[in-house]
Amino acid sequence: MAVLLFLLSAILAVKAGVGDTATRRNVLFLVVDDLRPKLGCYGETNMVTPNIDQFASKSVMFERAYVQQAVCSPSRTSFLTGRRPDTTRIFDLVHYFRHLAGNYTTLPEHFKNNGYITQSVGKIFHPGAASGFTDDYPYSWSNQAYHAPTKKYTSKKICPGPDGTLTHSAVCPVDLKTVMGGSLPDIQNTDYTIEFLKNRSMDHKPFFVGMGYHRPHLPFAYPKEYLDLYPMSKIKLAPNPYYPAWLPEVAWTPWDELRSYDDVGAMNLSYPFGSVPIDYQYKLRQSYSAAASYTDAQVGRVLQALDQYGLADNTVITFHGDHGWQLGEHGEWCKHTNFDIATRIPMFVHVPGVTAKKTPPGRMFPFIDALDKSLKFQPEKSSLGEGYSSDAFVEAVDLYATISELAGVDVPPTCPENPFKIPFCTEGASFVPVIKNLTMTSRSNDVTSAGNSFAWKQAIFSQYPRPGVHPGHTSVNPVLDDINIMGYTMRTVDHRYTEWIGYNHTTFTADWSKVYARELYIYSSDPDEDVNVAEVPAFKDLTVYLTEQLRAGWRSALPAQK
């Protein structure tokens, strides 16, 4: 009976709230750097992420969420403008979309224009030149972006080495009592966000706050206590640590980002195809997990504050990564590729009264301390007995339209073919219909899922640039002037297909007649993308078919308009 009553209330809430322009919901926009969907709620039983798992149990969890380019600034620029990299013209970490493409109305700017207080905390836009050295203030934000005072120590030697001297290392557990600055950026950014939420609870003005977490981005700097959650005996290596069969070299990244740290650099690994020693692979995977659990705690603190200050019942909350991260799969590290593990992200959307029933303040998101040894975690999918999951394809570029619709502000129209002089439009699609389909469908075993039976996108699209066909120091993060090749990739239910083609960085045009290489992976027999069969004669007809689909582009994969 309780389940039926909750279902009825959810249906009424969807009808009354989702897409109702009279509704002015707040927005909490949570972004995590380099977070892959290897979390307890995604079935990763060795991960300790209790606060994110709890949040997932009150949200829609998307199993097939992807970014448009697997590196920070291009990805963030894309989902913050609602446009794909070919339209933002941002493929590197140093150019600013307003200088190269136009004064597009960003997601937070749209809310600011609609009377919201908008605040950036931590890493939302990629800082520095990529956002005009202002984090896109005052366009996007009511106030200047807040960055933790300890952020300035990120590139300093703060990591204790084996002999006790401080180093700038990838593996970097620290003692908060002695670390430079006495804290870490994500802790200070979380403190600021909690204070912001407290103030908003008193003035009752609608807000859009973007909270951007730095970890688990390199260096893996986190309080050393989180290592206790991951004894080395429980760490597992990547199941597929080898260079994929018939992978073209243009698709490979030599992970210079990881090599730049003292501990990895000291190994003098061969370039570009040398592998990280096995013992250090264990340490990297252990510290990535510990850093993710540390971030989980900061997420939990923010959600608890939102709840305790009585704001949770009127705030749309989104949570996602800016791209995935490779931890030795295919012998790769970091991002900078089109592999599924680099482009796929965790994504959750919480809609009050829709994805979970409303509760009195303090009961929706109680903080869970993973370091409390008296607690026992069961990090299994849907272990908390609630929540919705969807395997419908969604893209980070869809968030702009989706959040607008959920909050009750104008939804941007689909951009025309030539969108460069159009300030307000999107190249994504609101996936509110997916949420409606889930929350208005009868529940089974307290968990509802909706997948390919629901008429939605048939594919997602990502891309990555390269300077040339062979991996080198400029192929990881090529600046615009060095880009000569673009790898356009399409992910369908059954395949991932990529073409590496000529690209003119002066005219921003792709040359589909100049194909340098292709990739094709068949998920039914090769779910980890270990064998590229694009040039195998038996798959010639399939390659021709997928070529047509890829070149037709993202518009052809959008759901039919009703």
N, C-alpha and C positions, 0 to 999 in steps of 0.2 A: 504494500500500500504506500509506504514511504517513497519507494522508487517511482510509483505512478504519480504521486503528488509533486515530486521534484521535476519529473518530466513535463507535467502540465505547466508548472511555473516557468520552466526553461523555455517552453514553446511560447508562452505569453510574453516573456521577456524579449525573445527574439523578435516577435511581431511588433512589440512596442518600442524596442530600443535599437536593434541593429539596423542602421541605415536611416533612422528617424532624424531628420535635420533639426528637430526641436531639442534633441538631446545634446548636451554639452558635457561630454565625459572628459575627465583628465586623461593624460597619456603618460605612462612611464615606459620609456624606450631603453631597454637594456641591451647592450652590445658587448660581446666578449671577443677579445682578440685571439685568433689562432685556435679557437675551440672546435674540436671535431665532435661528431655526435657519438662519442664513446662515453656514455654516461649511464648511471644506474637505470634511469627510466627508459633508456634505449636498449636495455638488456645486457649491459656490460657489468657483470656481477663482481668484477674486481675493482670497480670504481666506487669511491665513497663520495657521493654528491647528494646528501639527504635533502638539502634545501631546494636545489633545482628539481629533484625528484618530487618533492612535495608540491612545488609550483606546477610541475607537469600534471600532477593528479587533479589540479583545479583548472586545467587549460586544455586547449587542443594541441596535441603534439604531432608535428609533421615529420613523417618518415622520409619523405623525398623533397627536401628543401635544398636549393642550390643558389650559389652566387654567380655573378656574371664574369668575374675574373678573380683568380685565386691569389690576390695580393692586396695589401691594405687600402691604399688610396683609391685605385680604380673601383674596387668593390664598394667602398663607403660612398664615394661620389655617385655611383650608380644607384644605390638604394636610397640615398638622401635626396637625389633629384628625380627618382622614378624613371630614369633613362639608362639605356644600355651604353657600354663604353664607346661604341662607334658614334654615338650622339653626344656624349660628354667630351669625347676626344681625350679622355684621360686614361693612359695606359701605364704611366710611371708614377714615381713618388714626388716629383718636383713641379709638375705643372698644375695650374688652377683652372677649373672649368670655366670660370667667368672670364678668363683671359683668352681661352682657346675656342670656346663654343658659344657662350651667351649667358645672360643673366637669368638663368632658369630659376623659377620659384622652388625653393627647396621644401622638403617636408616640414621642418620646424618653422621655416619662414611662412608657410601657408597657415600654420596655426597662429603664429604671431600676428599675421594679417587679420585673423579672425578673433582677435582680442585676448589671446592666451599669453600668459607669461611663459617665455621659453628660456630654458637654461641648459647649457652644455656643461657636463662634468666629466673630467677625464678625457678619454679618446673617443670622440664621436666622428667628427671630420678628422682626416689625417692631419696632424699639426704641421706647422712650418709653411714652406713655400706652397705645398699642395692645397692649402686653404687660405692663401693670401697672408700668411703670418698672423691671422686673426681668428682662426677657426670659423671663418665666414661670418664674423661679427662686423657690423650690426645687421647684416641682411637677415641671418637666421635666428639670432638670439636677442632677447630683451636686454640681457646683461652680458658682459664679457665672459668668455668661457673660463671655467675654473680648472686649474691644473694643480695637483698636489705639490707642495714645496719640495718634497723628496724626489720629484720626477727628475730634477737636475742631476741626481746621483746615479741614474740608471746606467749611464755609460762609464761610470767611475769604477774603480777597483774596490768593490765592497764584499767580494766573495772570499772567505777564508780558504787558502790553498792547503795542500797536504803538509807543508812545513810551517803553516801559521801565517804566512804573508798573505796580503790581500791581492786578489786577482780580478780580472774582468772575464768571468767564466760563464759558460752555458749552464752548468750545474751549480746552483747558488743558494743552498739553504743558509739562512742567516739567523743570528740571535738578535731579536728586536731590542734587547737591552744595550747592545754594543754597536749595532749597525749604524752607518753614517746617516745622520738626520734623525735617528731614534724611531723611525717608522718606515713604512713602505707606501708607495703611491696609492694603491688600491684601498688601503685602510683609510688614508686621509681623504680620498675622494668619496668614500662611503660616508665618512663622518660629515662631510660637507652636504651630501645629498640628504642625509637624515635631518640635518638642520634646516635645509630648504623645505623639506616636507613638513616639518614642524611649523614653520612660518606660514606655509600655504594652508595648513589646517586652521589657522587663526584668521586669515584674511579672506578665505573662501573664493579667491579668484581662480578661474580655470588655468591649468598649467600643462605644459609639455616639457618634461625633463628628460634629457638624454644622459644616461649614465654609462660611460664606456670603461670597461675593465681592461687593464693591460695584460694581466696574466690569464692564460699560460703562454703568452708570447715570450720569446727569448729576451734576456736571460731568465732562466727559471729561478727567479729570486722570490723566496717565500719563507715564512717563519719555519725554522727547522723542525718544529714539533710535528708538522704535517708529514714528514718522512715516516713517522711511526705508523701511519696508516697503511704503508706499503712496504712491508718487509721484502727484502730482495728475493726470498724464496717463493714469493707469490707473483713476481714480475715475469711476464711472458714476452718473448720476442715476436716480431712480425712474422706471420706464417709464410710470407712470400717475399723474402729479402733479396731476391735475385732480379737482375735486369730482364725485363719481359722479352719473350721470344719475338724477334722481328720488329722490335721497337725502333723506329727511325730516330737518329741522334737528335734531330731538331726537337723532339718531344721531351728530351731529358734535361734536367737541371742539375748542375754540379753543386747545389746547395752551399753557395759562398756565404750565405748568412750564418750558417752554423760554423763554418770554417773560420769565421772572423773572431771567434772567442778564444781566449788564451788557452783553455784546457784542450780544445779540439785542435787549434792551430799548432800546439806543441807536438802533436802526433805526426806532423809532416806527412799527411795522407797523400797518396798519388792523385793527380788531377787529370781529368775530371771524373774518373770512374772509380777512384779508390773507395774502399768501404770503411766504416767506423768499426774499430775492434769490438768484438762481441761483448767484452766486459763493460765497455763504455756504452754500448747500446742499452744494456740493462740499466745503467745509471741514468741515461737520458730518458728512458721510458718511465722509470721510477719518479724522476723529478718532474716530468710533464704531469704525471698523475697527481703528485703532491701539490703542484702549482694550481691544478684545476680544482682540487679540494679546498685549497686556500681561497680561491675565487668564489667557490660555492658558499663559503662562510660569509663573504662580503655581500653576495646576492641575498643571502638569508637575512642579514642585518637590515638591508634596505626594505625588503618585503615586510619584515616584522614592523619596521617603523611606519610604513604606509598603512599597515593594518591597525596598529595601536593608535595612530592619529586619526582614525576614522575615515580614511580616504579610500580604502580598498573597495568599498561598495559603489564607487563612482569613478573608477580609474581603469581604463583599458591598459593592459600590460603586455608588452611584447618582449621577447627574449630571443636573441639569435647570435650566431657567430658571424664574423666578417669573412671567413673562409675556413676550410678545413686545415689539417696539418698532417704531414707524413712523418711517421715514426719508424722508418726503416723499411716500409713496404716498397717493393720494387728496388730496394737499395737506395731509396730517396729519403730526404729529410726536408723539413720546412714545407713551403707551398710551391708556388711558381710553376705549376704544371696544369694540365687538363685532366689528370687522373681523377676519378670519382672521389677518392679520399681527400683530394685537395679542394674540390669545388662543393662538396656536400657539407651541409652545416646542420647543427641542431636549431630548431625553431619551435617556439611555443607562443600561443596567443591566449590570453586570459580576458574574458569578457564577463564583468560582474553580473550575476543573476542569470547567466546563459551557460557558461562552461562550468560553473559551480554555483550552488545556492548561496545567497548572501548570509552572512553570519554577524553576530555582534563584534565590535572592535576587539582585536586581540586573539581571535579564534581562527582566522582564515590562514595566516602564515606565521605560526609560532616558530621562533628560531630553533634550529636543531644544531647542537654543537657536536661536530664529528669527532672532536678531541675528547669528549666526555666518554671515558672508557666504560662507564656503567650502561651506556646505550648500546643496543645491538641493531645493526642495520641489515635490511634485506633489500639490497639494491637491484630488484628485479622489475621488469616492465610491469607497470600498473600495480605494483605491490601495495599501494595505498588504497586500492579498491575503488578508485574513481578515475575520472579523466576520459578524454577522447583521443583517439589517434587516427590519423589519416595518411594514406599512402598516395593521395593525389599529388601531382607535381605542383610545387609552388616555388617561386623564385624570390630572391631578396628584392628585386626590382618591383615586385608586387606589393611590398609593404606600404608604400606611399598611398596608393588608392585604398588599400584595405583598412589602414588605420584611420584615414579620413572618413570612410564610411562608418566605421564602428564608433567613432567619436561624435559623428553628427555634423561634420563640416562638409563643404562641397567636395565631391569626388572629381579629380581631374579627368578630362576626357582622354581618349586614346590619341596619341600624337599622330599627325599626318605624316606622309612619306618624307616630306622636307620640314623637319620640326625646329630648325635652328633659330627662327625668329619668333617662335611660339613660347612665351614664358611659362605658361601653365598647361601642361599636358603630361601624359605618362606613357611609357612603353611597357608597362606592366598591366596587370589586371587584378582588380579587387577579388580576393578569394573569400569574401563574405558568403557567397553561395555555398562554398564548401563547409563553412562553419554552420550555416543554417541547415544544410543537409544532415550534418552530424547531430546537432542538438535537437532537431525535430524528428529524429529517427528513434524508434524504440530501442531501449538499452538491452544488452545481453550480457549476463554475468557482470553487471555494473560497468562494463566497458563498451563503448560504441566505437566502431571503426567504419570508415568509408574509403573506398579505393577506386579502382578503375571502372567499376560498374557505374560510377557517377560520371556524367558527361562533363569533362573538364579538359585541361590542357593535355595534349598528346605528347609533348616533348618540352624540354628546357634547353636553353642555349647559353654557352659560356665561350670565352676566348682567352688566348694568351699570346703576347707578341714575342718575337725573337729577332736578333740582328742577323742571324745566318743559320745555316743548316747544321753546324757543328757546335757543341757546347763549349762555352768559354766564359770568361769573367764578366762579359757584358750581356750574357744571355739570361741571367737570373732576373735582374731588374733593369732591362734596357731603357734608357731615356729615349724620348720621342725621336730625336735625330738619328738614333742607331737602329730604329725598327725598320726592317725590310720584309719581314714575314709575319703573318698572323695565323695562328692556329684556331680555327673556328670549330667548335665542338657542339654536338647535339646528343642529348641523353634521352632515350625513349625507355619504355618498360623493358624491352628485350635487348637493346643495344646501346653502345656508345660509339659514335662515329665522328671522326675528326679529319679535317683537311687543313694542311699547312700550305698556305698560298702566298703569293706575292702581295706586298702592301706598300703603298706610296705614302710615306709619313709627311710629305709636303702637302699633298692634295687630300689626304685622309681617305684614300680609296683602295679597295681590295681588288685584286686581279685574279678572278676565278679561273682564268685560262692558264695561269702559271701555278701548277700544283707541284709542290716539292715533295710531299709525303702524305700518306693517309694512315689512319688508325681505325680499326674495327674490332670491337670486343663483343662476344656473344655471351650474355649473362646466364643463359640456361646451362652452359657447359663451362663458363669461365667467369664466375661472379667477382673475382678479384682482379680482373683485367691483366692477366699474366701472359696472354698470347694474342698478339696482333695478327688478325687473319685478313687484313684489307687486301693483300696481294695474293691470297690463296685462290686459285682458279675456281674452286667449288663455291666461293662466295662472290663471284663476279656480279651476278644478277642482283644480289642483295646490296652490294656496294653501289651499283648504278642507281637503285631505288633510293637508298639513303642519301646519295649525292643530291638527288633532286629535292628530297625533303629538307636537307640541310640548307641548300641554296634558296629554297622558298622562304626560309627564315622564320622568325618568331611569330610574325603575324599569322602565318598559316597554321600555327599550332594553338592559337587562342580558342577558347570555347565559343561555340556558336552563340551569337547574340539572339536573345529571345524578345 
